[in-house]
Amino acid sequence: MSLHDDAVSVLKNYDAGDPQQSELRQTYLGHLAGHPDGMWKACGAGHLTASALVIDPERGRVLLTLHRKLRMWLQMGGHCEPQDTTLAAAALREATEESGISGLALLPGGPVRLDRHPIPAPCHWHLDVQYAATASAGAVEQISDESLDLRWFPYDEVTRVADTSVTRLLESTRARLEQNG
């Protein structure tokens, strides 16, 4: 199965949970149907990306990266690569590379949220498929070339430092954690 096929399958099985997420899911599926290259950065109409919010649920905190180019506190994530076989694998690879933490584990149940945001030309959109990953106790982060900083934030501080997309991702991640008990 190709990464494109995996993305279609993941999105078809994604339980959107609300009308906006359902609409985004349909937008993503329509994009992939119309763009065989829709997984790749070279697709000028936009492309899927994969990200993961790294969390330490036992301590009630989230690891965010101060993105080098955007200068914003964000979850780990980025472009899919040819070696990625699944969206989940791409999200886990990005989270591991950008956090420097080995042994991250994605929360069960597939993506936590979808987020579509504009980016500068020549491409126009990132269609982000957002997962969440737990870090083991005592995990030590290491800044990558893509970050200016990495920092753990208590859940209640995220709204102060990050945009609404990250805040919504944290809310959905916490709901997923409660659901999985």
TORKE-856765 format. One line per 8 residues: for each residue x, y, z of N, C-alpha, C, O, CB. Coordinates in pm, 1 decimal. Glycine has a CB too. Layout:
N
X Y Z X Y Z X Y Z X Y Z X Y Z | ...
END
This chain:
181
84.2 -117.3 0.0 0.0 0.0 0.0 89.5 124.7 0.0 186.4 132.4 75.5 -96.2 -0.8 122.4 | 56.8 219.1 -83.1 134.2 343.4 -91.1 96.9 436.2 24.5 -4.9 416.1 90.8 110.3 414.2 -227.1 | 179.1 536.9 47.7 149.0 636.2 149.7 19.0 708.7 116.0 -60.8 738.0 205.0 264.9 736.7 163.4 | -2.0 737.3 -10.5 -125.9 801.1 -56.3 -245.6 714.1 -19.1 -344.8 763.9 34.1 -122.3 825.7 -209.8 | -236.3 583.5 -47.1 -345.5 491.7 -14.2 -368.8 484.8 136.5 -482.9 481.5 182.6 -315.6 351.9 -68.9 | -259.0 482.7 212.7 -271.8 481.4 357.9 -344.3 606.5 405.7 -432.9 598.0 490.7 -133.6 470.9 424.3 | -307.7 722.2 351.9 -371.0 847.9 392.7 -521.3 844.6 364.3 -601.6 886.4 447.7 -305.6 967.2 320.1 | -558.3 795.8 248.3 -701.0 785.5 214.8 -771.6 694.8 315.5 -879.2 728.7 364.7 -720.3 731.3 70.1
-712.3 581.3 345.8 -771.4 488.0 441.3 -783.3 550.7 580.5 -887.4 539.5 645.4 -688.0 359.7 448.3 | -677.5 616.0 625.5 -679.3 681.2 757.0 -790.2 786.4 762.0 -865.5 793.2 859.2 -541.6 746.4 788.0 | -799.9 866.6 658.9 -899.9 973.2 657.5 -1041.4 917.9 647.3 -1132.8 972.2 709.5 -873.4 1068.4 542.0 | -1061.5 812.5 571.4 -1195.4 751.5 562.8 -1238.6 696.4 697.7 -1357.4 696.5 729.7 -1197.4 639.3 457.5 | -1142.8 649.4 776.9 -1174.2 590.9 907.5 -1166.5 691.1 1022.3 -1196.3 656.4 1136.6 -1080.9 476.7 935.3 | -1127.2 814.2 993.3 -1114.2 916.3 1096.8 -1251.7 954.6 1150.2 -1339.8 994.3 1073.9 -1041.0 1040.6 1042.1 | -1269.4 942.4 1281.0 -1394.0 981.7 1345.8 -1384.2 1129.6 1378.2 -1326.3 1168.5 1479.6 -1421.6 897.0 1474.8 | -1441.0 1211.4 1291.4 -1424.1 1356.0 1299.3 -1479.6 1415.8 1428.1 -1418.6 1506.6 1484.6 -1490.3 1421.1 1181.4
-1591.1 1368.1 1474.3 -1643.9 1415.3 1602.2 -1720.7 1545.9 1598.9 -1801.4 1570.4 1688.5 -1534.1 1429.7 1695.9 | -1699.4 1630.3 1500.2 -1775.2 1755.1 1489.8 -1782.9 1797.0 1343.2 -1705.7 1748.5 1260.4 -1710.1 1867.6 1576.1 | -1876.4 1887.5 1310.8 -1896.5 1926.5 1170.3 -1773.5 1987.4 1102.7 -1748.3 1959.8 985.4 -2008.8 2024.2 1162.1 | -1696.7 2069.5 1174.5 -1578.2 2130.1 1112.6 -1473.7 2024.6 1078.0 -1414.0 2029.2 970.4 -1517.1 2235.4 1206.0 | -1451.6 1930.5 1167.6 -1355.7 1823.6 1140.2 -1406.5 1733.1 1027.2 -1326.9 1685.1 946.5 -1329.9 1740.6 1267.9 | -1536.6 1709.8 1021.0 -1594.0 1630.0 911.9 -1573.6 1699.0 777.5 -1541.3 1635.0 677.5 -1743.9 1605.3 936.3 | -1593.0 1830.2 776.9 -1572.1 1907.7 654.6 -1424.9 1902.1 611.4 -1395.1 1885.0 493.2 -1616.3 2054.2 675.6 | -1333.8 1916.6 707.5 -1191.1 1907.5 675.1 -1156.4 1769.4 621.0 -1080.5 1756.8 524.9 -1105.6 1938.5 799.1
-1211.7 1667.0 682.6 -1186.1 1530.1 635.2 -1225.6 1517.4 488.3 -1151.6 1459.2 409.0 -1263.9 1426.5 721.1 | -1341.0 1571.2 452.0 -1385.6 1566.4 313.0 -1294.1 1649.5 222.3 -1266.3 1610.0 109.1 -1530.2 1616.5 302.0 | -1247.7 1763.5 271.7 -1153.2 1846.2 196.0 -1024.7 1768.8 168.3 -973.9 1770.4 56.2 -1121.4 1976.5 272.5 | -972.5 1701.4 269.7 -849.5 1623.2 254.2 -869.9 1510.6 153.7 -786.4 1489.1 65.9 -804.3 1565.8 389.6 | -981.0 1438.9 166.8 -1008.9 1327.7 74.3 -1025.3 1379.8 -68.7 -976.5 1317.6 -163.0 -1136.5 1250.7 118.1 | -1093.5 1493.1 -85.3 -1108.3 1553.0 -218.3 -974.1 1594.7 -275.5 -948.6 1577.6 -394.7 -1201.5 1673.5 -212.5 | -887.9 1649.6 -189.8 -754.1 1689.8 -233.7 -676.6 1567.9 -283.9 -616.2 1572.0 -391.1 -677.1 1759.2 -118.2 | -678.5 1460.9 -207.1 -604.7 1340.7 -247.6 -662.9 1279.0 -373.3 -588.8 1226.6 -456.5 -604.7 1238.0 -135.2
-795.5 1284.3 -388.5 -859.3 1229.9 -509.3 -818.5 1309.3 -633.2 -804.0 1253.3 -741.9 -1012.9 1230.8 -494.2 | -800.4 1438.4 -616.0 -765.6 1524.0 -728.9 -617.7 1543.3 -752.9 -577.7 1599.2 -855.1 -826.6 1654.6 -710.0 | -535.1 1497.1 -658.5 -390.4 1518.8 -667.8 -314.1 1392.9 -628.8 -290.7 1369.5 -510.2 -347.6 1636.3 -578.5 | -275.4 1312.4 -725.2 -196.8 1193.2 -693.7 -66.8 1226.6 -620.2 -11.2 1141.8 -550.5 -165.3 1117.3 -821.2 | -18.3 1350.8 -636.0 103.4 1395.0 -567.0 71.7 1473.4 -439.5 159.0 1542.4 -386.8 188.3 1480.8 -660.6 | -49.9 1464.0 -389.8 -97.0 1542.5 -276.8 -31.8 1512.3 -143.4 -59.3 1579.9 -44.3 -239.9 1523.9 -263.3 | 54.6 1411.3 -139.5 127.9 1379.9 -16.4 260.7 1454.3 -8.9 325.0 1456.9 96.0 152.5 1229.7 -6.5 | 301.4 1514.4 -119.2 438.7 1562.9 -129.7 447.3 1714.4 -136.6 357.9 1781.2 -188.8 504.8 1503.5 -250.7
554.1 1766.0 -84.2 581.1 1909.7 -80.2 574.9 1972.5 -219.8 540.1 2089.8 -233.3 718.1 1935.6 -17.6 | 608.0 1896.3 -321.9 609.0 1948.3 -459.1 469.6 1978.2 -513.7 457.8 2044.5 -616.8 677.6 1849.8 -549.9 | 365.8 1932.0 -448.6 229.1 1955.6 -497.1 192.3 2101.5 -470.8 171.6 2140.9 -356.0 126.5 1858.9 -427.8 | 184.2 2180.7 -576.2 159.6 2324.1 -565.3 24.7 2361.0 -508.6 7.9 2472.0 -458.0 173.6 2386.0 -697.2 | -73.1 2270.3 -515.7 -206.2 2299.3 -463.3 -214.1 2277.3 -313.1 -316.4 2306.1 -251.0 -309.7 2213.6 -533.1 | -106.4 2226.4 -254.7 -103.9 2194.5 -113.1 -70.3 2048.6 -94.1 -72.3 1970.9 -189.6 -237.5 2228.0 -47.1 | -39.7 2010.8 28.1 -1.3 1872.3 53.7 -29.5 1835.8 198.7 -35.9 1921.9 286.4 147.4 1849.9 20.7 | -46.0 1706.1 221.3 -64.0 1657.9 356.5 67.8 1663.2 431.4 174.5 1641.0 374.2 -120.3 1516.0 356.5
58.9 1692.7 558.5 172.3 1686.9 650.3 128.6 1600.2 767.9 10.1 1571.9 785.7 218.0 1831.6 697.5 | 226.1 1559.1 847.2 196.0 1475.0 963.2 264.5 1535.2 1085.5 381.4 1573.2 1079.8 242.5 1326.9 940.0 | 191.3 1543.3 1195.6 249.5 1599.1 1317.1 205.4 1518.3 1437.8 112.3 1438.0 1431.0 210.0 1746.8 1333.9 | 274.7 1541.8 1548.3 238.5 1475.5 1673.9 267.6 1568.8 1790.2 375.2 1628.0 1799.4 315.5 1341.6 1690.7 | 170.6 1580.5 1877.7 187.4 1655.0 2001.2 251.2 1560.0 2102.2 192.1 1457.9 2137.1 50.3 1712.6 2053.8 | 370.0 1592.6 2148.8 440.9 1508.8 2245.6 394.8 1548.6 2385.2 405.0 1664.6 2425.1 596.8 1523.3 2231.2 | 343.5 1449.4 2458.7 287.1 1476.6 2590.3 349.1 1386.0 2696.7 398.9 1277.1 2668.4 135.3 1458.6 2587.5 | 343.9 1434.7 2816.9 382.5 1359.4 2936.1 259.3 1364.1 3026.8 249.4 1450.4 3114.0 514.0 1420.2 3007.8
164.6 1270.3 3005.9 38.0 1279.3 3078.4 53.2 1265.1 3230.0 -27.5 1319.3 3305.6 -56.2 1173.9 3027.9 | 154.9 1193.2 3274.4 173.4 1175.5 3418.9 210.2 1306.6 3487.6 176.1 1327.7 3604.0 281.5 1070.9 3445.8 | 278.6 1393.1 3416.9 316.8 1522.5 3473.6 229.0 1636.1 3421.4 247.8 1751.4 3460.3 462.8 1552.1 3442.6 | 133.0 1604.6 3333.5 42.1 1707.3 3282.8 111.9 1814.7 3203.8 88.8 1933.8 3224.5 -31.7 1770.0 3395.3 | 199.3 1771.1 3111.0 274.2 1870.9 3033.9 290.2 1827.0 2888.6 270.7 1710.8 2852.8 412.3 1895.1 3097.2 | 326.7 1925.5 2807.0 339.0 1910.6 2662.2 474.7 1965.8 2618.8 518.6 2069.8 2667.8 222.4 1983.7 2587.6 | 540.5 1895.9 2527.4 666.6 1945.0 2471.7 636.6 2018.5 2341.7 581.1 1960.3 2248.4 767.9 1827.9 2447.7 | 673.0 2145.4 2335.6 654.0 2224.5 2214.3 789.7 2269.4 2161.6 886.5 2283.3 2236.3 562.5 2346.9 2241.4
793.6 2291.4 2031.6 914.5 2340.1 1965.8 892.8 2484.2 1921.6 786.6 2519.3 1870.2 952.0 2250.3 1844.6 | 993.2 2566.1 1941.9 990.7 2702.0 1888.7 1045.6 2691.0 1747.5 1166.7 2683.5 1726.6 1075.0 2804.3 1978.2 | 954.8 2690.0 1651.2 988.3 2663.5 1511.5 1085.3 2768.7 1457.6 1063.0 2888.9 1472.4 861.0 2660.0 1425.8 | 1191.3 2722.1 1396.1 1297.9 2811.3 1348.2 1246.0 2914.2 1247.3 1278.5 3032.4 1258.5 1410.4 2729.2 1284.7 | 1166.9 2871.9 1150.4 1120.7 2965.0 1046.7 999.8 3047.0 1091.6 993.7 3167.6 1067.5 1085.7 2888.3 920.0 | 904.7 2981.9 1156.6 780.4 3049.6 1192.5 788.9 3126.0 1323.7 707.5 3214.6 1349.6 669.5 2949.8 1200.6 | 887.0 3092.1 1406.2 906.2 3155.4 1536.6 778.1 3149.8 1620.5 736.8 3247.8 1682.5 951.1 3301.1 1518.7 | 717.8 3031.9 1619.6 596.4 3004.3 1697.2 617.3 2873.3 1772.4 689.5 2785.0 1726.0 469.0 2996.9 1604.6
553.1 2861.0 1889.7 554.6 2735.5 1964.0 451.9 2642.1 1900.5 332.9 2673.1 1894.9 524.1 2758.7 2116.5 | 500.2 2527.1 1852.7 416.2 2431.5 1780.0 444.0 2288.7 1825.7 541.8 2262.3 1895.6 439.3 2443.8 1628.6 | 356.1 2197.1 1784.8 383.0 2055.5 1801.7 488.4 2013.9 1699.3 515.7 2087.9 1604.9 252.8 1971.1 1786.4 | 546.8 1897.4 1717.3 645.6 1846.4 1622.0 572.4 1801.0 1495.9 461.6 1748.0 1503.8 729.2 1728.8 1683.9 | 634.3 1821.7 1380.1 569.6 1773.7 1258.3 632.8 1829.4 1133.8 721.0 1915.1 1139.5 424.4 1808.1 1259.7 | 586.7 1779.5 1020.8 639.4 1827.5 894.7 597.7 1743.4 776.7 496.1 1673.9 779.2 786.7 1833.4 901.0 | 678.6 1751.5 673.9 647.3 1688.2 546.0 669.3 1537.9 549.1 756.1 1486.7 619.8 731.0 1749.4 436.1 | 588.7 1469.6 471.2 606.2 1326.2 451.9 728.8 1304.6 363.7 759.6 1386.0 276.7 478.5 1261.2 388.2
797.1 1195.1 387.4 918.0 1159.3 313.2 894.1 1029.4 236.8 808.7 949.7 275.6 1039.8 1145.0 409.0 | 968.7 1007.3 128.3 947.9 885.7 48.9 959.2 755.2 128.6 894.5 656.4 93.7 1046.9 882.8 -63.0 | 1040.0 753.4 234.7 1054.6 630.7 313.1 937.7 606.7 408.7 925.9 497.6 464.5 1183.5 635.7 391.7 | 850.6 706.8 428.8 735.8 689.8 517.2 634.9 595.7 452.4 595.0 615.6 337.7 670.2 826.3 549.7 | 594.6 494.2 526.1 497.5 398.4 471.8 355.3 428.7 515.9 259.5 385.4 452.0 534.1 257.7 513.5 | 341.3 504.1 626.5 209.5 542.2 676.6 215.0 684.7 730.5 322.0 737.0 761.7 161.3 443.6 786.7 | 97.4 746.2 740.8 90.9 878.5 803.0 134.8 871.5 948.8 204.5 960.6 997.3 -51.4 935.9 793.1 | 94.2 765.8 1018.5 133.8 750.1 1158.3 285.9 741.0 1170.0 345.2 801.0 1259.6 67.6 624.8 1219.7
348.5 666.5 1080.0 494.8 653.9 1082.7 560.6 788.9 1054.5 662.8 821.3 1114.8 542.3 548.6 979.5 | 503.5 867.4 964.0 557.8 1000.2 933.8 547.8 1091.0 1056.8 642.6 1162.4 1089.3 482.9 1063.7 813.7 | 434.0 1088.2 1124.2 415.6 1170.2 1243.3 513.1 1128.7 1353.6 572.0 1213.7 1420.4 270.9 1159.6 1293.6 | 529.5 999.2 1371.9 620.7 950.1 1475.1 765.9 983.6 1441.0 843.8 1019.5 1529.3 604.4 798.5 1492.8 | 802.4 972.0 1313.2 938.2 1007.4 1269.0 965.0 1155.0 1296.0 1068.8 1190.7 1351.8 957.2 975.9 1118.0 | 871.8 1240.1 1256.4 888.4 1384.5 1277.7 899.0 1417.6 1426.6 983.8 1497.4 1466.4 771.0 1461.8 1215.0 | 814.4 1357.3 1507.8 817.2 1384.4 1651.8 950.1 1339.7 1712.3 1006.9 1409.1 1796.6 700.0 1313.4 1722.5 | 998.7 1224.9 1669.3 1125.3 1173.4 1720.8 1241.6 1261.9 1677.3 1327.0 1297.7 1758.5 1147.9 1029.2 1673.5
1244.7 1297.4 1547.6 1353.2 1381.8 1496.1 1355.8 1518.3 1564.3 1462.1 1566.7 1603.3 1338.8 1399.9 1345.0 | 1239.7 1579.5 1578.4 1234.9 1717.4 1627.5 1244.1 1727.7 1779.1 1283.7 1831.7 1831.7 1108.4 1783.2 1581.2 | 1208.0 1621.3 1849.6 1216.2 1624.6 1996.3 1347.1 1566.0 2047.4 1391.6 1598.6 2157.4 1099.2 1548.7 2057.3 | 1408.9 1479.0 1966.7 1528.2 1408.9 2011.5 1498.2 1296.8 2109.4 1590.3 1238.9 2167.1 1622.9 1505.6 2074.1 | 1370.2 1265.2 2129.1 1329.5 1161.8 2224.5 1301.8 1031.6 2149.7 1217.7 1026.8 2060.0 1203.7 1206.6 2304.8 | 1373.5 926.7 2187.6 1344.4 795.3 2128.8 1239.7 726.2 2215.0 1223.5 758.5 2332.7 1474.3 707.6 2117.2 | 1170.0 632.4 2156.4 1071.2 554.6 2230.2 936.0 621.4 2246.4 856.7 579.3 2330.7 1124.4 523.1 2363.0 | 907.6 724.5 2167.9 774.7 784.5 2171.8 672.0 682.1 2123.3 702.6 597.2 2039.6 769.4 913.9 2085.0
551.6 690.8 2176.0 443.9 599.9 2135.2 320.0 681.1 2100.5 273.7 762.3 2180.6 412.0 496.8 2247.3 | 266.3 658.8 1980.2 144.8 729.6 1940.4 26.5 678.1 2022.1 17.1 559.1 2052.3 118.0 712.4 1788.3 | -63.5 770.0 2057.0 -186.6 728.8 2123.3 -266.3 640.9 2027.5 -269.0 667.3 1907.2 -270.3 852.4 2168.9 | -330.9 537.6 2078.9 -413.4 453.6 1991.6 -534.3 530.7 1938.7 -577.2 629.7 1998.0 -460.0 328.2 2066.8 | -587.5 484.4 1828.0 -708.9 543.3 1772.5 -687.4 632.8 1652.9 -782.3 695.2 1605.4 -777.4 619.9 1876.3 | -564.6 641.3 1602.4 -538.5 720.9 1482.6 -524.4 868.5 1512.0 -495.4 907.1 1625.2 -647.8 700.7 1382.7 | -544.8 952.1 1410.3 -526.6 1096.5 1427.7 -618.8 1151.6 1535.8 -728.1 1100.5 1560.0 -551.7 1169.5 1295.6 | -570.5 1258.0 1599.8 -647.3 1325.9 1703.5 -728.5 1440.8 1642.5 -841.9 1466.4 1682.9 -553.5 1378.7 1814.8
-668.6 1508.9 1545.2 -733.5 1622.8 1478.2 -678.4 1639.7 1338.2 -578.2 1579.1 1300.3 -713.9 1752.9 1558.8 | -747.2 1724.4 1262.4 -699.2 1772.7 1132.9 -690.3 1924.5 1141.8 -772.4 1988.3 1207.8 -793.7 1727.2 1014.5 | -590.9 1981.7 1075.5 -576.9 2127.6 1074.4 -523.5 2170.6 939.0 -417.1 2126.0 896.1 -483.0 2176.5 1188.8 | -597.5 2256.9 872.4 -557.8 2310.1 741.0 -515.9 2454.7 760.8 -591.4 2536.4 813.8 -674.7 2298.7 635.2 | -391.9 2485.5 716.3 -345.6 2623.2 732.7 -268.0 2667.5 609.0 -199.0 2587.7 545.5 -257.7 2636.7 859.3 | -280.6 2797.3 575.6 -211.8 2849.8 457.6 -61.7 2861.0 481.9 -16.0 2884.3 593.8 -269.0 2986.5 418.7 | 12.6 2843.6 374.1 157.7 2863.7 375.6 195.7 2946.6 253.8 118.4 2955.2 158.3 234.6 2726.8 376.7 | 312.3 3007.0 255.9 352.0 3092.0 142.2 369.1 3013.4 12.4 395.3 2893.2 14.0 481.6 3164.1 174.3
353.8 3083.6 -99.9 376.1 3025.6 -232.8 520.5 2976.1 -241.5 607.0 3028.0 -170.9 346.1 3130.2 -346.1 | 547.9 2878.5 -325.2 468.5 2830.0 -436.8 358.1 2733.0 -396.6 264.5 2712.4 -474.0 557.6 2764.6 -535.6 | 365.7 2673.8 -280.3 257.3 2589.2 -233.0 157.1 2679.2 -161.8 187.8 2794.6 -131.9 309.8 2475.1 -138.4 | 39.6 2628.2 -135.1 -60.7 2714.4 -75.8 -119.6 2664.6 55.5 -166.2 2744.7 136.5 -169.1 2733.7 -171.9 | -118.1 2532.9 77.7 -182.6 2478.4 197.2 -105.2 2362.3 256.1 -49.3 2279.6 184.1 -323.2 2434.2 165.0 | -103.0 2357.6 389.1 -64.6 2237.3 462.3 -195.0 2176.2 513.7 -274.3 2243.1 580.0 37.7 2269.1 581.0 | -215.2 2051.9 483.2 -329.8 1978.5 534.4 -273.4 1880.9 637.5 -236.4 1768.0 605.1 -410.5 1903.9 418.3 | -267.8 1926.9 761.2 -197.2 1854.3 866.3 -286.0 1747.6 929.1 -400.0 1773.7 967.8 -147.8 1950.9 973.5
-231.3 1627.5 938.2 -296.0 1516.9 1008.4 -222.9 1506.2 1142.0 -104.4 1473.4 1146.7 -290.4 1379.7 924.9 | -294.7 1534.2 1249.7 -232.5 1552.7 1380.1 -256.7 1432.8 1472.5 -370.1 1392.0 1497.4 -285.3 1679.8 1445.1 | -146.4 1378.9 1521.4 -148.4 1268.6 1616.9 -100.8 1320.8 1751.5 -67.4 1438.5 1764.9 -59.6 1149.7 1568.4 | -98.0 1232.7 1851.4 -38.1 1263.4 1980.7 51.8 1147.5 2018.7 20.3 1031.6 1991.7 -147.0 1289.0 2090.1 | 163.8 1179.2 2081.5 261.3 1077.7 2121.4 299.1 1098.0 2267.4 319.1 1210.7 2312.9 387.5 1083.2 2031.1 | 308.5 988.1 2339.3 349.4 996.8 2479.0 499.2 972.3 2490.5 557.0 889.3 2420.3 271.0 895.9 2565.7 | 559.0 1046.9 2580.9 700.7 1030.0 2612.9 709.9 947.2 2741.0 627.5 961.8 2831.3 773.3 1169.2 2629.2 | 809.3 861.7 2747.9 827.1 780.8 2868.2 880.5 867.1 2982.2 937.1 974.2 2960.2 922.5 662.7 2840.8
861.3 818.1 3103.9 910.3 890.6 3221.2 1060.9 910.5 3209.4 1134.0 818.0 3173.9 875.2 814.7 3352.1 | 1105.9 1029.5 3238.8 1248.7 1059.0 3233.5 1302.9 1088.1 3095.6 1424.0 1101.9 3078.5 1323.3 947.0 3290.2 | 1214.3 1097.9 2995.2 1259.6 1127.5 2858.7 1330.7 1262.6 2856.4 1286.4 1358.9 2919.0 1139.9 1127.2 2759.0 | 1441.2 1267.6 2783.5 1519.0 1391.4 2772.5 1513.8 1438.6 2627.5 1548.6 1364.8 2535.3 1667.5 1370.2 2819.6 | 1470.5 1561.0 2609.5 1458.8 1619.9 2475.8 1594.0 1674.4 2429.8 1683.1 1702.3 2510.0 1352.4 1732.3 2474.7 | 1605.7 1688.4 2296.8 1726.8 1746.4 2238.2 1685.1 1830.7 2118.0 1614.9 1782.3 2029.3 1829.9 1634.7 2196.4 | 1727.7 1954.6 2115.2 1689.1 2048.4 2010.3 1747.4 2003.8 1875.8 1864.4 1966.8 1865.9 1736.4 2191.7 2045.3 | 1662.5 2008.4 1773.3 1706.3 1975.1 1637.0 1739.7 2103.3 1561.5 1722.4 2213.6 1613.3 1596.7 1894.1 1561.3
1787.5 2087.3 1438.6 1818.9 2202.3 1353.2 1695.4 2283.4 1316.1 1706.2 2399.5 1276.8 1888.1 2155.5 1227.0 | 1577.5 2221.6 1328.8 1454.3 2289.3 1290.1 1396.8 2375.9 1401.5 1299.7 2448.5 1380.2 1351.8 2188.0 1247.4 | 1456.5 2368.6 1520.3 1404.0 2439.6 1636.7 1499.5 2545.7 1687.0 1621.5 2533.0 1676.0 1373.7 2342.4 1747.5 | 1441.7 2650.2 1742.2 1518.9 2746.9 1818.8 1522.5 2705.5 1965.6 1616.2 2738.0 2038.5 1459.6 2888.8 1803.6 | 1418.5 2632.9 2007.8 1409.1 2590.9 2146.6 1307.9 2477.1 2156.4 1220.5 2462.6 2070.8 1368.8 2710.1 2238.7 | 1320.7 2397.8 2260.3 1221.6 2296.8 2298.8 1191.3 2322.1 2444.7 1281.6 2350.2 2523.6 1273.3 2148.2 2274.2 | 1063.3 2312.1 2481.3 1029.8 2337.7 2620.5 903.3 2261.1 2658.4 808.5 2251.1 2580.5 1011.4 2489.0 2645.2 | 904.7 2207.4 2780.2 785.4 2144.8 2836.9 698.4 2253.2 2898.0 746.7 2338.1 2972.9 822.9 2036.9 2943.3
568.0 2249.8 2865.1 471.9 2344.6 2920.1 361.4 2268.2 2991.3 309.5 2170.1 2938.0 413.1 2435.4 2809.0 | 324.6 2312.6 3112.9 205.5 2254.9 3177.0 84.7 2278.3 3086.3 79.3 2377.1 3013.1 181.4 2317.5 3319.3 | -11.6 2186.9 3091.7 -130.6 2198.9 3007.0 -190.6 2338.4 3012.0 -226.1 2393.9 2908.0 -234.9 2097.4 3048.7 | -202.6 2396.2 3131.6 -271.8 2524.1 3144.3 -192.3 2643.8 3092.9 -245.8 2754.6 3088.0 -306.9 2547.0 3286.9 | -66.6 2624.6 3054.5 12.0 2734.8 2998.4 11.7 2736.4 2845.0 55.7 2834.1 2784.3 154.9 2726.0 3048.6 | -36.7 2631.3 2783.2 -29.4 2619.8 2636.9 -106.0 2732.6 2568.0 -58.9 2787.2 2468.3 -84.6 2484.1 2591.3 | -222.6 2767.7 2619.7 -299.4 2875.6 2555.3 -225.4 3009.2 2559.4 -249.4 3095.7 2475.2 -435.8 2890.6 2622.8 | -137.4 3026.5 2654.8 -61.4 3151.5 2667.5 50.4 3161.4 2564.0 84.5 3271.5 2520.8 -2.6 3162.9 2807.8
108.2 3047.4 2523.3 226.2 3051.7 2436.1 200.1 3007.9 2292.1 275.9 3043.6 2201.9 333.1 2965.5 2494.0 | 93.9 2931.2 2269.7 70.9 2872.8 2137.2 -58.3 2925.4 2075.5 -140.7 2986.9 2143.1 66.1 2719.8 2146.2 | -74.1 2899.9 1946.4 -194.2 2945.3 1877.3 -311.8 2850.1 1902.9 -297.2 2747.8 1969.8 -167.3 2957.2 1726.4 | -427.8 2886.1 1848.5 -549.2 2807.5 1873.8 -540.1 2666.0 1817.4 -601.7 2574.2 1871.7 -669.7 2878.0 1814.3 | -464.9 2647.0 1710.1 -450.1 2513.0 1653.6 -385.5 2418.3 1754.7 -431.4 2305.4 1772.1 -366.4 2518.0 1524.6 | -280.3 2463.5 1820.7 -211.8 2380.6 1920.6 -302.3 2361.3 2042.3 -307.0 2252.4 2099.4 -76.4 2445.2 1962.9 | -373.3 2465.6 2081.6 -465.0 2455.5 2195.4 -574.2 2352.9 2167.7 -605.9 2271.4 2254.4 -527.6 2592.4 2226.7 | -631.6 2356.1 2048.6 -734.7 2258.0 2012.2 -677.5 2116.8 2008.5 -742.8 2021.6 2051.2 -796.3 2292.9 1875.9
-555.3 2103.5 1957.3 -491.1 1972.6 1952.9 -470.9 1919.2 2094.6 -493.8 1800.8 2119.6 -356.0 1980.6 1878.2 | -428.8 2003.6 2186.5 -412.0 1960.6 2324.7 -546.8 1919.9 2385.0 -555.4 1817.4 2452.5 -347.2 2072.6 2408.3 | -651.2 1998.3 2361.6 -784.2 1964.6 2414.4 -830.2 1828.4 2361.9 -881.0 1746.1 2438.2 -886.9 2073.8 2376.2 | -812.7 1805.2 2233.7 -853.4 1677.4 2174.3 -766.7 1562.5 2225.7 -815.3 1450.9 2244.4 -845.2 1684.7 2020.9 | -638.6 1590.2 2248.4 -549.2 1487.7 2302.0 -588.6 1450.3 2443.9 -590.3 1332.3 2479.0 -403.9 1535.9 2298.8 | -619.7 1548.2 2524.5 -662.3 1520.3 2662.1 -792.9 1441.9 2663.6 -810.7 1352.5 2746.3 -678.5 1651.3 2741.2 | -883.4 1474.6 2573.4 -1009.5 1399.3 2563.6 -981.1 1254.3 2523.2 -1043.5 1162.1 2575.7 -1105.9 1466.3 2460.9 | -887.1 1233.9 2430.0 -850.0 1099.2 2387.4 -788.1 1022.0 2504.2 -818.6 904.4 2523.7 -751.4 1105.1 2268.1
-702.2 1086.9 2581.2 -641.8 1023.4 2698.8 -749.1 976.7 2797.8 -742.9 865.3 2849.7 -545.0 1121.0 2768.3 | -846.5 1063.0 2822.9 -956.1 1026.9 2914.7 -1037.2 911.2 2859.6 -1078.5 822.0 2933.7 -1048.1 1147.6 2939.8 | -1059.6 913.3 2729.2 -1134.9 808.0 2660.8 -1064.5 673.1 2672.5 -1128.2 570.0 2694.0 -1154.7 844.1 2513.2 | -932.0 675.8 2658.0 -854.0 551.5 2661.7 -827.6 504.7 2803.9 -778.4 394.1 2826.6 -722.0 570.4 2589.0 | -861.8 592.6 2901.0 -855.7 560.3 3041.8 -724.8 526.8 3096.5 -713.1 498.4 3215.7 -940.3 454.7 3068.9
END
